[in-house]
Structures are given as structure tokens and as C-alpha cells.
Amino acid sequence: MTFEQFTEGGRDVVRAAEREARTLRHTRIGTEHLLLGVLSRPDEAGARALATLGVTLGEARAQVMRIVGLPDTPSPPELPLTPPARDALAGGLREAIELGATEVAGEHVLLALLRERDSIAVRVLRDAGIDARRLREAIAAAAAEYPRGGADAEVHAAPTPQDAAGAYALLGVLAAGGPAAELLRARGVDEAAVRALLGAPA
């Protein structure tokens, strides 16, 4: 899986998820590790939202250990993504586009994790007393407090050149067809959605 459409913070979440999986000696990167990856970025909206609801990295890691365990042997050299984790990362792009972005940040990964209702990540959140509606509201509040475009950015401002480049790259993937385009369409990302982001007629 490639991460060209991820912000640096979004990529950091994925890298942190792998580190968490290796620290816990697990053999795959699951939704639980992505959740820990989000929490490892305290400056990002996702982690700030979780903090306002009382979810900390240490407590979440301990809960993951209780659910999944701590094997005696180290992780293998290569750690594949579990299907739910892969779906969540792919779903992050849909969440980003729905919020008017063209790149996936940590909070978009967190929002996509909430859609994996039978995942370990959702179980960890549920055990902490967090429901999806409250968390979505907290993420929106955290993102609004420190918008990526700056405190004075307009909500409906025209896309920046970087945003436009990302959107046109998405249009190219959709036009080319193939597995990548099919995955985008399955996640609700089609030409109309991308053109709406650019402010162009569908």
C-alpha cells in the first residue's frame, strides 16, 4: 500500500503503528496499532480529541496488551497490515475528502477506524467508554481549533496549489482505472467528489 495521499503526520501515524506492533511483539499491524499511532501524535487533531475524552497512549497500549497479548518472540522482519487496518487506511481518503481535504491526516485515519466496528481499535475505545458520535464531535472540535490552513483560514477557501495537485492526481487514478480506482470508488471517492473539492462542476 502506498501513502502518497497522506500528510507527513498521516505517514507518521503509520510508522508509529509499526513501531507499536514491534514493541508489543505482534506479527501484523492491526487497527489497534493504528489507534496507538494516532495517539502518538499529540499535536494532531485525532490525539487531541481522544485526550479530551480521557484516552491516553499508555492506557490504550495497556488495553491492547490485555486483548492481544505480549508474545515471547520478537516480531518478524515484515509486518503486513490486517484487512481491517488496510480498509481503515484506504477509508481515510474518503474521510479526508468528505472534510474538504485531499490528503489523509491522523484524524482521518481515526475517523476511518470508527467504521471498522468489529475491530480491536473500536473495542479499545468502547472499553474506555467512548462512542463514535462523541469522538466524531471531539475530532471536529479539535480540527476547528487548529485548522490546517491556519487560524484565519476560511472554511470554504479555494484549494491551494498543493490541494489542487492532489485532487488532479486522484482524477488521474480514477481515469486510469484498475485496482486503485476500484478501491477509491468502493470508498465513495469518484470524479464528482473530487471535482466538488476543486469547486468545479461535476
Disulfide bonds with the S-S distance in Angstrom:
none
